[in-house]
Amino acid sequence: MKEVTERVRGNDGRMDLPTLTISAGSGWLDQRERFSNNIAGKEQKNYTLLHKGELSYNHGNSKLAKYGAVFELTTYEEALVPRVYHSFKTNDSSSCFIEYMFATKRPDRELGKLVSSGARMDGLLNINFDEFMGINIILPSTNEQNKISEFLRKLDFTLTLHQRKLDKLKRLKQGYLQQLFPKNDKKVPRIRFANFEGDWKQCKLGEIGSIQSGIGFPDSEQGGREGTPFFKVSDMNNTGNEHEMKTANNYVSKEQLKRMRWKPNEGVPAVIFAKVGAAIMLNRKRIICTPFLNDNNTMTYVFDKSWNIDFGKTLFDTINLPRFAQIGALPSYNGSDIENIKVSISSKNEQTQIGSFFKNLDNTITLHQSKLDKLKLLKQALLQKMFI
């Protein structure tokens, strides 16, 4: 590293420049956006002045970057960055290429040799600047560096556009949820589809469905791969700010059903909750419709068959479920509390119209999420194949 770079340190006294921090997952972020304010305080006078095209190594340990992360400054002409970062600039090499090289995690092997006692109390790895500059890297010609960097930057730009579109669609859905469902005990929503009028019916979830408890599933009986899906808390996948059931990891055979005298939920639209959990723990994105079983650490809200399933699913998107969790060592859900949640429902025809609208919107969101996930996998594959 020291043969192709040189250190950047100090500042010229200007304190009105953007004050940035490195996130392993997002790169450079303004401290006011990341932490709601500037956390530099008096230490800001010791921050490093970084110019566009220069880089910093945040030698902090995180889940995404075990041995830290390197990012080039591209979004500002000048900025102030923490002095604890190892900041540097390249001589004849491409700064962009250096950033992507570290994104491959290939230098981690070199960095790992320098870590003797893990992270300090402040979360920083005990790697000093000279040690960092002493690691070995492999570079192609400058022309090839530039070619690779240009290609990957274009791919990153495409990823950014897809992410923005996905975020916009999610915000659009939240906006429609606010407009197409009555708010704060109102009897009608702010916006309605044509030819619908009259008040919505106000009721409790327990009047239009019911909570059912799960059943015990002995460990010795688990492990089946065919039959009726059996959902457990461990099957709930964290997808950002939500949890959902995608697939069951255990299935119950016909022989087991007969021997255990278990009766599956037969094709009734349902949402599964964890009885105990610190976050929303339910299947929001895909309501369970096929016959299924669930264990006694969960409970199921079963819809009345007169509901429009897509309307019912969307109705749950409007409920702030954590507000109804009982506070304790671990927040938990009580069946009667869920059944007592007040909601408003429309006529069956209006339910169908609203449900269809949100189903199409959800499908569009899922499609864009799928495209984004594929692009991310493509980038990871290219990073592995285009660097030694």
C-alpha positions in Angstrom: 0.0 0.0 0.0 2.7 2.5 0.9 4.3 2.2 -2.6 1.2 3.5 -4.3 -0.4 5.8 -1.7 0.5 8.6 0.8 -1.0 9.8 4.0 -3.6 12.5 4.3 -3.8 14.3 7.7 -4.7 17.6 9.4 -7.1 20.4 8.2 -6.9 24.1 7.4 -9.2 25.3 10.2 -12.5 25.5 8.3 -15.2 23.9 10.5 -18.2 24.6 8.2 -17.5 21.7 5.9 -19.6 18.5 5.8 -18.7 16.2 8.7 -18.8 12.6 7.6 -18.6 9.1 9.0 -18.2 5.7 7.3 -20.9 3.1 7.4 -19.7 -0.3 6.2 -23.0 -0.9 4.4 -23.5 2.6 3.0 -20.2 4.3 2.6 -19.8 7.9 3.5 -22.7 9.4 5.4 -23.3 12.9 6.8 -23.2 12.7 10.6 -26.4 14.7 10.8 -28.2 12.1 8.8 -26.6 9.1 10.5 -26.9 10.3 14.1 -29.5 13.1 13.8 -26.8 15.7 14.6 -23.1 16.4 14.4 -21.4 14.2 17.0 -17.9 15.5 16.4 -18.2 18.2 19.2 -14.9 19.7 20.2 -13.0 16.9 18.5 -14.0 18.3 15.1 -11.0 20.7 15.2 -8.8 17.6 15.0 -10.7 16.0 12.1 -8.9 15.3 8.8 -9.7 17.4 5.7 -10.4 15.0 2.9 -10.7 16.0 -0.8 -12.7 14.4 -3.5 -10.9 11.3 -4.8 -9.1 10.6 -1.5 -9.8 7.6 0.7 -10.2 6.6 4.4 -9.9 3.3 6.1 -12.3 2.9 9.0 -10.6 0.2 11.1 -13.7 -0.5 13.1 -15.1 -4.0 13.5 -18.6 -4.7 12.3 -20.8 -7.6 11.1 -20.4 -6.4 7.5 -16.7 -5.6 7.7 -14.8 -7.7 10.2 -11.6 -6.0 9.4 -12.9 -2.5 8.6 -13.9 -0.8 5.3 -12.3 1.6 2.8 -14.2 4.2 0.9 -13.3 7.0 -1.6 -14.8 10.4 -1.1 -17.0 11.0 -4.2 -20.1 12.9 -3.0 -18.3 16.1 -1.8 -15.4 18.2 -3.1 -14.2 18.5 0.5 -15.2 17.1 3.9 -14.1 16.6 7.5 -13.6 13.0 8.6 -12.6 11.5 12.0 -8.9 11.6 12.8 -9.0 8.0 13.9 -9.6 6.9 10.3 -6.5 6.1 8.3 -6.9 8.6 5.4 -4.7 8.5 2.3 -4.5 9.3 -1.4 -3.2 7.4 -4.3 -0.2 8.4 -6.5 -0.7 6.9 -9.9 -3.3 4.2 -9.0 -7.1 4.5 -9.2 -8.7 5.5 -5.9 -11.9 3.9 -7.1 -10.1 0.6 -7.8 -8.6 0.6 -4.3 -12.1 1.0 -2.8 -13.5 -1.9 -4.9 -10.4 -4.0 -4.1 -11.2 -3.7 -0.3 -14.9 -4.4 -1.1 -13.8 -7.9 -2.3 -12.5 -8.7 1.2 -9.3 -10.0 -0.4 -7.1 -7.7 1.8 -8.8 -9.1 4.9 -6.2 -11.9 5.1 -3.4 -9.3 5.3 -5.4 -7.2 7.8 -6.2 -10.2 9.9 -2.5 -10.9 10.5 -2.2 -7.4 12.1 -5.0 -8.0 14.7 -3.5 -9.3 17.8 -6.2 -8.7 20.4 -9.4 -7.9 18.6 -11.3 -4.7 18.9 -10.6 -2.1 21.5 -13.2 -0.7 23.8 -14.1 2.0 21.2 -14.7 -0.7 18.6 -11.5 0.0 16.6 -9.2 -2.7 15.5 -5.6 -2.3 16.8 -4.2 -1.6 13.3 -2.0 1.5 13.2 -1.4 3.6 10.0 2.1 2.2 9.3 0.9 -1.4 9.7 -2.0 -0.6 7.3 0.3 0.9 4.8 2.5 -2.2 5.0 -0.1 -4.7 3.7 0.5 -6.4 0.3 -1.9 -5.8 -2.5 -2.0 -6.8 -6.2 -2.7 -4.2 -8.9 -3.1 -4.4 -12.7 -2.0 -1.6 -15.0 -3.5 1.8 -14.4 -5.5 1.5 -17.6 -7.0 -1.8 -16.5 -7.7 -0.3 -13.0 -9.7 2.5 -14.6 -11.6 0.2 -16.9 -12.7 -2.1 -14.1 -13.6 0.9 -11.9 -15.6 2.5 -14.6 -17.6 -0.7 -15.2 -18.3 -1.3 -11.5 -19.3 2.4 -10.9 -21.9 2.1 -13.7 -23.2 -1.1 -12.0 -23.4 0.8 -8.7 -25.3 3.6 -10.4 -27.8 1.1 -11.7 -28.1 -0.4 -8.2 -28.7 3.1 -6.7 -31.5 3.8 -9.3 -33.2 0.5 -8.5 -32.9 1.1 -4.7 -34.4 4.6 -5.1 -37.3 3.2 -7.2 -37.9 0.5 -4.6 -37.9 3.1 -1.7 -40.2 5.3 -3.7 -42.7 2.4 -4.2 -42.6 1.6 -0.5 -43.3 5.2 0.4 -46.1 5.3 -2.2 -47.7 2.2 -0.5 -47.5 3.9 2.9 -49.1 7.0 1.5 -52.0 5.0 0.0 -52.4 3.1 3.3 -52.9 6.4 5.0 -55.4 7.6 2.4 -57.5 4.5 1.5 -58.2 3.4 5.1 -60.1 5.4 7.8 -57.8 7.1 10.3 -58.2 8.0 14.0 -61.7 6.6 14.4 -63.0 8.3 11.3 -65.8 6.4 9.5 -64.6 6.9 5.9 -61.2 7.1 4.3 -59.8 10.3 2.8 -59.8 8.8 -0.7 -62.2 6.2 -2.2 -62.6 4.4 -5.5 -65.4 5.5 -7.6 -69.0 4.5 -6.8 -68.4 3.6 -3.2 -70.0 5.6 -0.4 -71.3 5.1 3.1 -69.6 4.5 6.5 -67.1 1.7 7.1 -68.0 -0.7 9.8 -66.0 -0.3 13.0 -65.3 -3.5 14.9 -62.7 -5.6 16.7 -60.4 -8.2 15.1 -62.1 -10.7 17.4 -65.5 -10.1 15.7 -64.2 -10.9 12.2 -61.7 -13.6 13.0 -60.1 -15.4 16.0 -56.8 -16.3 17.6 -55.8 -20.0 17.7 -53.0 -21.4 19.7 -50.3 -23.7 18.2 -49.4 -27.2 19.2 -46.4 -28.9 20.8 -44.1 -30.5 18.2 -41.6 -33.0 19.9 -38.0 -32.7 18.6 -38.1 -36.5 17.9 -40.9 -36.0 15.4 -39.3 -33.1 13.5 -37.3 -33.2 10.3 -39.9 -34.2 7.7 -39.6 -32.7 4.2 -43.0 -33.6 2.8 -46.6 -33.2 3.9 -48.2 -30.4 5.9 -45.9 -27.4 6.7 -45.3 -26.9 10.4 -44.2 -23.3 11.2 -42.1 -22.4 14.2 -40.7 -19.1 15.5 -37.3 -20.0 14.0 -38.9 -20.0 10.5 -39.6 -16.2 10.8 -37.1 -14.4 8.6 -36.0 -10.9 9.3 -36.5 -8.7 6.2 -35.4 -5.3 7.2 -37.9 -3.8 9.6 -40.3 -6.7 9.3 -40.5 -10.4 9.9 -42.3 -12.9 7.7 -42.8 -16.6 7.2 -41.5 -17.6 3.9 -41.1 -21.4 4.2 -41.4 -24.0 6.9 -38.3 -26.1 7.8 -40.4 -29.0 9.0 -43.3 -30.9 7.5 -45.8 -33.4 9.1 -46.6 -36.6 7.3 -50.2 -38.1 7.0 -49.1 -40.8 9.3 -48.0 -38.3 11.9 -51.2 -36.3 11.6 -53.2 -39.5 12.2 -51.1 -40.6 15.1 -50.9 -37.2 16.8 -54.5 -36.4 16.0 -53.5 -33.0 14.7 -55.9 -31.1 12.6 -54.3 -28.5 10.3 -55.7 -25.1 9.6 -57.5 -25.9 6.3 -57.0 -23.3 3.7 -58.1 -20.4 5.9 -56.3 -17.0 5.4 -54.2 -16.6 8.6 -51.4 -14.6 10.1 -48.9 -16.2 12.5 -47.5 -14.4 15.5 -44.7 -15.2 17.9 -46.0 -15.1 21.4 -42.7 -13.6 22.6 -40.5 -11.3 20.6 -38.9 -7.8 20.6 -40.2 -6.9 17.2 -43.2 -7.4 14.8 -43.2 -11.2 14.4 -45.8 -12.2 11.8 -46.3 -13.1 8.3 -47.2 -9.7 6.8 -46.1 -10.1 3.2 -47.6 -13.5 2.5 -50.6 -14.6 4.4 -50.7 -18.3 5.0 -53.6 -19.9 2.9 -52.6 -23.5 2.5 -53.3 -26.1 5.2 -50.6 -25.7 7.9 -49.7 -26.3 11.5 -47.8 -24.0 13.9 -46.1 -24.7 17.2 -47.1 -23.6 20.7 -44.6 -20.7 20.8 -46.8 -19.0 18.2 -50.4 -18.2 17.7 -52.5 -17.7 14.6 -55.0 -15.1 13.7 -57.5 -16.8 11.4 -59.7 -14.6 9.2 -63.4 -15.2 8.8 -64.0 -16.7 5.4 -66.2 -13.8 4.3 -63.1 -11.5 4.2 -61.4 -10.6 1.0 -57.9 -12.0 1.7 -55.9 -9.2 0.0 -57.9 -6.6 1.9 -57.2 -8.5 5.1 -53.5 -8.7 4.4 -53.4 -4.9 3.7 -55.5 -4.2 6.8 -52.7 -5.8 8.9 -50.2 -3.4 7.2 -52.1 -0.5 8.8 -51.9 -1.9 12.4 -49.0 -0.8 14.6 -48.6 -4.2 16.3 -45.7 -3.4 18.6 -48.0 -1.0 20.4 -50.1 -3.9 21.6 -47.2 -6.0 22.9 -47.0 -6.6 26.6 -43.8 -5.1 28.1 -41.5 -7.4 30.0 -38.1 -9.0 29.9 -39.2 -9.9 26.3 -42.2 -8.1 24.9 -45.0 -10.6 24.2 -48.3 -10.8 22.5 -51.5 -11.9 24.2 -54.3 -13.4 22.1 -57.1 -11.4 23.7 -55.2 -8.2 23.2 -54.9 -9.0 19.4 -58.6 -9.8 19.2 -59.4 -6.5 20.9 -57.6 -4.3 18.3 -60.2 -1.9 16.8 -60.3 -1.8 13.0 -62.6 -0.5 10.2 -63.8 -2.6 7.3 -65.7 -1.7 4.2 -68.3 -3.6 2.1 -67.1 -6.8 0.4 -67.1 -5.1 -3.1 -64.9 -2.2 -1.8 -62.7 -4.7 0.0 -62.1 -6.5 -3.3 -61.2 -3.2 -5.1 -58.8 -2.1 -2.3 -57.3 -5.6 -2.0 -56.7 -5.9 -5.7 -55.0 -2.5 -5.8 -52.6 -3.3 -3.0 -51.9 -6.8 -4.3 -50.8 -5.3 -7.6 -48.7 -2.7 -5.8 -47.1 -5.4 -3.5 -46.3 -7.5 -6.6 -44.6 -4.5 -8.2 -42.6 -4.0 -5.0 -41.6 -7.6 -4.9 -40.5 -7.5 -8.6 -38.3 -4.5 -8.0 -36.9 -6.1 -4.8 -36.1 -9.2 -6.8 -34.3 -7.2 -9.5 -32.3 -5.3 -6.9 -31.3 -8.6 -5.1 -30.1 -10.1 -8.4 -28.1 -7.0 -9.2 -26.4 -7.2 -5.8 -25.6 -10.9 -6.3 -24.2 -10.0 -9.8 -21.9 -7.3 -8.3 -20.6 -9.7 -5.6 -19.9 -12.3 -8.3 -18.1 -9.8 -10.4 -16.0 -8.5 -7.5 -14.8 -12.1 -6.9 -14.0 -12.8 -10.5 -12.4 -9.4 -11.6 -9.8 -9.2 -8.8 -7.0 -11.6 -8.0 
